[in-house]
Amino acid sequence: MSTTEEQLKFQQFHASFGRQPQGPLAKIATFVVGMILMVVGFMFSLAALAVVAVAVVVVGAWLWWKTRAVRRQIEEQLAQQQAFQPDAPAFDGRIIEGEAVREPEQGAPGGRLLN
């Protein structure tokens, strides 16, 4: 078989995939196969989503369990700091925003540096 014959057979084989179904039975079969593929794809995507959700919960629970000692130390340090500063007001969750303006330093008279 020559190269041109192989190319011609290849083109004829793949050309049938790009055209519309011929009869009503072929159109119905195409629709049914397409719907089945969509349902199967949706089913696998839901299964993948469930696996990812379970993995996130498991990793989150593991991190929460492993960091419990660190959280306890932080709480103890905060309690010690508040014990050393009894008159300091506790943070009540309010933030007061403000603005600061920095004025340039005044130079020596005559515009020369003092050095």
N, C-alpha and C positions, 0 to 999 in steps of 0.2 A: 504494500500500500504506500502510495507516495504522500508527501506532506500535504499537498493540496486536497487530496481525498480525505485525509484525517481532519483537516481543518473544516472541510465541508460537512462531514458527519458531526463534528463537534458543534458547529453552528446550527445544524438542523436539530440536534438533540436539545440544545439550550434554547432555541427559538420557541419551542412548544411551551416553555414555562412563562413566557412573557405575553401570550395572547389570551383573550377572553375565552371562557368555556363555550362550547358550540351549542349544545342543546339545553333544554330546561332541566333535564335530569343532571347534567354536568354542573349546571349552576347551583342546583339544590345541594349536590354532593360537595361542591366547593364551599358553600355557605356552612353546611354541617361540619365539615372538617375544620374550617376556620373557627367556628364557635367552640368546638371541642378543644382546639389548641389554645384559645383564649382562656377557657375555664381551667385547663390544666396549668397554664402559666400563672393565672391568678392564685390557684391553689398552692403552687410552689412558692409564690411570693409571700403568701400568708404564713406558710410554714417557716420560711427564712426569717420573716419578721418576728415570729414567736421565738425562734432560737436566739435571735439577737436580743430580744427583750429579756429572756431568761438569763442570758449571759450578763447583761447589764445589772440585773438584780443580784446575781451571785457575786459579781465583782464588787458591787457597792456594799453588799453585806460583809464581804471579806475585809474590805478596807475599813468599814465601820468597826468591825471586831478588832482588827489589828491596831487601830489608833485609839482605842479606849483608854489605854494607860497614858498616852500623851494628853488626851483631853482632861483626864483626872489631874495631871500635873499642872496644866494650865489653870484649871479651876482653883487648885491649892495656891498657886502663885498669886492669882488675883485676890484671893481671900487674905493672904499675908500682906499684900500691898495695901489693901483697904484697912487692915488692922494697924499698920504703921501710920496711916493718914486718916485718923477718925474724923477730923474736921473737914476733909475734902468732900465736896458734894459728889454723890454718885451720878454717873451719867444717866440722864433721863431720856435720852434719845433725841433731844432737840439739838439742832445745829444752827448757830447764828452765823450767817455769812457777813463778811465785811470786806473792806477795801483798804489797802495800805498805799500811801503815796510817799515816795522817797524824794526828798528835795536834794538837789545837788549841793555839795559842800561849797562854802564860800572860800574863794582863794584870797591871797594876800592882796592888799590894795596895789593897783597898778598891773594886775594880771600876772605877776611873777610867782613862781613857786617859792616856798619857804626854805627849801634845802639849799 
